[in-house]
Amino acid sequence: MVLGYSRMMYVEFTEDEKLETLIGCHLRAWQYFGGVPQSCLYDNMKTVVSG
């Protein structure tokens, strides 16, 4: 995850792309950043794109 303005980065390696894994990664990234961004952008991830 990369913050848009500051370009601060959080990296975590996983073994799958399940929704539970994605949510866990988001929670840990936001804890690392010290807050939740106003919006999130995704690059055509299978887990978050419905069609």
Backbone as a printed PyTorch tensor [residue, N CA C, xyz], in Angstrom:
tensor([[[  0.8490,  -1.1580,   0.0000],
         [  0.0000,   0.0000,   0.0000],
         [  0.9000,   1.2270,   0.0000]],

        [[  0.5460,   2.2040,  -0.8300],
         [  1.3060,   3.4530,  -0.9230],
         [  0.3480,   4.6180,  -0.7220]],

        [[  0.6880,   5.5140,   0.1810],
         [ -0.1320,   6.7020,   0.3730],
         [  0.1000,   7.6680,  -0.7750]],

        [[ -0.9700,   8.2690,  -1.2570],
         [ -0.9050,   9.1200,  -2.4420],
         [ -0.0740,  10.3800,  -2.2700]],

        [[ -0.2430,  11.0820,  -1.1590],
         [  0.4300,  12.3700,  -1.0010],
         [  1.8760,  12.2080,  -0.5420]],

        [[  2.0820,  11.4750,   0.5430],
         [  3.4230,  11.3660,   1.1280],
         [  4.2640,  10.2710,   0.4680]],

        [[  3.6170,   9.3600,  -0.2520],
         [  4.2570,   8.1990,  -0.8910],
         [  4.8210,   7.2220,   0.1530]],

        [[  4.3730,   7.3390,   1.4040],
         [  4.7710,   6.3940,   2.4460],
         [  4.2640,   5.0050,   2.0470]],

        [[  5.0940,   3.9850,   2.2660],
         [  4.7840,   2.6520,   1.7580],
         [  4.7090,   1.6220,   2.8730]],

        [[  3.7740,   0.6720,   2.7040],
         [  3.6530,  -0.4820,   3.6030],
         [  3.6380,  -1.7280,   2.7200]],

        [[  4.4940,  -2.6930,   3.0350],
         [  4.5910,  -3.9310,   2.2500],
         [  4.3860,  -5.1200,   3.1720]],

        [[  3.5780,  -6.0610,   2.7170],
         [  3.3560,  -7.2990,   3.4570],
         [  3.2090,  -8.4260,   2.4370]],

        [[  3.9260,  -9.5060,   2.6410],
         [  3.8540, -10.6470,   1.7350],
         [  2.8100, -11.6440,   2.2270]],

        [[  1.9860, -12.1490,   1.3050],
         [  0.9360, -13.1010,   1.6560],
         [  0.9870, -14.2950,   0.7070]],

        [[  0.2690, -15.3510,   1.0660],
         [  0.2310, -16.5520,   0.2360],
         [ -1.0480, -16.6730,  -0.5780]],

        [[ -2.0090, -15.7750,  -0.3760],
         [ -3.2660, -15.8400,  -1.1310],
         [ -3.8620, -14.4410,  -1.2580]],

        [[ -4.9650, -14.3260,  -1.9930],
         [ -5.6480, -13.0490,  -2.1860],
         [ -7.0840, -13.1210,  -1.6850]],

        [[ -7.3100, -13.8980,  -0.6310],
         [ -8.6520, -14.0120,  -0.0620],
         [ -9.0610, -12.6920,   0.5740]],

        [[-10.3630, -12.4830,   0.6760],
         [-10.8770, -11.2510,   1.2530],
         [-10.4140, -11.0730,   2.6930]],

        [[-10.3850, -12.1530,   3.4600],
         [ -9.9400, -12.0610,   4.8520],
         [ -8.4900, -11.5960,   4.9410]],

        [[ -7.6520, -12.0790,   4.0400],
         [ -6.2480, -11.6730,   3.9960],
         [ -6.1350, -10.2070,   3.6260]],

        [[ -6.9090,  -9.7770,   2.6380],
         [ -6.8960,  -8.3840,   2.1950],
         [ -7.3090,  -7.4430,   3.3130]],

        [[ -8.3730,  -7.7980,   4.0260],
         [ -8.8430,  -6.9500,   5.1210],
         [ -7.7920,  -6.8840,   6.2260]],

        [[ -7.1770,  -8.0180,   6.5550],
         [ -6.1210,  -8.0300,   7.5660],
         [ -4.9430,  -7.1530,   7.1730]],

        [[ -4.5490,  -7.2170,   5.9200],
         [ -3.4400,  -6.3860,   5.4340],
         [ -3.7950,  -4.9040,   5.5300]],

        [[ -5.0370,  -4.5550,   5.1780],
         [ -5.4730,  -3.1680,   5.2870],
         [ -5.3990,  -2.6950,   6.7350]],

        [[ -5.9060,  -3.4960,   7.6490],
         [ -5.9000,  -3.1000,   9.0590],
         [ -4.4910,  -2.8860,   9.5810]],

        [[ -3.5760,  -3.7940,   9.2300],
         [ -2.1860,  -3.6520,   9.6820],
         [ -1.5060,  -2.4490,   9.0190]],

        [[ -1.8110,  -2.1750,   7.7560],
         [ -1.2310,  -1.0130,   7.0660],
         [ -1.7220,   0.2800,   7.7080]],

        [[ -3.0160,   0.3600,   8.0020],
         [ -3.5560,   1.5710,   8.6140],
         [ -3.0050,   1.7750,  10.0110]],

        [[ -2.7670,   0.6880,  10.7140],
         [ -2.1430,   0.8010,  12.0340],
         [ -0.7160,   1.3340,  11.8800]],

        [[  0.0020,   0.8370,  10.8850],
         [  1.3710,   1.2850,  10.6140],
         [  1.3920,   2.7740,  10.2440]],

        [[  0.4240,   3.2040,   9.4060],
         [  0.3610,   4.6060,   8.9800],
         [ -0.1380,   5.5220,  10.0860]],

        [[ -0.8240,   4.9690,  11.0700],
         [ -1.3540,   5.7810,  12.1530],
         [ -2.7110,   6.3840,  11.8530]],

        [[ -3.4310,   5.8220,  10.8860],
         [ -4.7600,   6.3210,  10.5530],
         [ -5.2620,   5.7040,   9.2620]],

        [[ -6.4880,   6.0470,   8.9210],
         [ -7.1360,   5.5090,   7.7200],
         [ -7.2150,   6.6110,   6.6700]],

        [[ -6.8030,   6.3340,   5.4220],
         [ -6.8930,   7.3630,   4.3840],
         [ -8.3480,   7.6810,   4.0470]],

        [[ -8.5700,   8.8390,   3.4700],
         [ -9.9190,   9.2680,   3.1160],
         [-10.5100,   8.4000,   2.0070]],

        [[ -9.6730,   7.9130,   1.0870],
         [-10.1470,   7.0320,   0.0150],
         [ -9.0430,   6.0600,  -0.3690]],

        [[ -9.4640,   4.9210,  -0.9450],
         [ -8.5230,   3.8960,  -1.4050],
         [ -8.7480,   3.6410,  -2.8920]],

        [[ -7.6760,   3.5390,  -3.6440],
         [ -7.7510,   3.2220,  -5.0690],
         [ -7.1140,   1.8580,  -5.2890]],

        [[ -7.7320,   1.0480,  -6.1490],
         [ -7.2230,  -0.2950,  -6.4240],
         [ -6.9530,  -0.4380,  -7.9070]],

        [[ -5.9480,  -1.2480,  -8.2320],
         [ -5.5450,  -1.4530,  -9.6170],
         [ -6.0660,  -2.7990, -10.1320]],

        [[ -7.3810,  -2.8900, -10.3710],
         [ -8.0210,  -4.0480, -10.9900],
         [ -7.7570,  -5.3520, -10.2480]],

        [[ -7.7450,  -5.3140,  -8.9170],
         [ -7.5370,  -6.5150,  -8.1060],
         [ -8.7540,  -7.4130,  -8.2000]],

        [[ -8.5320,  -8.6930,  -8.3850],
         [ -9.6070,  -9.6700,  -8.5010],
         [-10.4930,  -9.6870,  -7.2440]],

        [[ -9.9100,  -9.4340,  -6.0870],
         [-10.6280,  -9.4570,  -4.8220],
         [-11.6010,  -8.2890,  -4.6810]],

        [[-11.3200,  -7.1470,  -5.3000],
         [-12.1610,  -5.9580,  -5.1090],
         [-12.9630,  -5.5570,  -6.3440]],

        [[-12.7420,  -6.1830,  -7.4920],
         [-13.4740,  -5.8530,  -8.7160],
         [-14.5970,  -6.8530,  -8.9010]],

        [[-15.8060,  -6.3580,  -9.0970],
         [-16.9700,  -7.2540,  -9.2040],
         [-17.2240,  -7.7530, -10.6230]],

        [[-16.6770,  -7.1050, -11.6320],
         [-16.9480,  -7.5690, -12.9930],
         [-15.9060,  -7.1620, -13.9760]]])
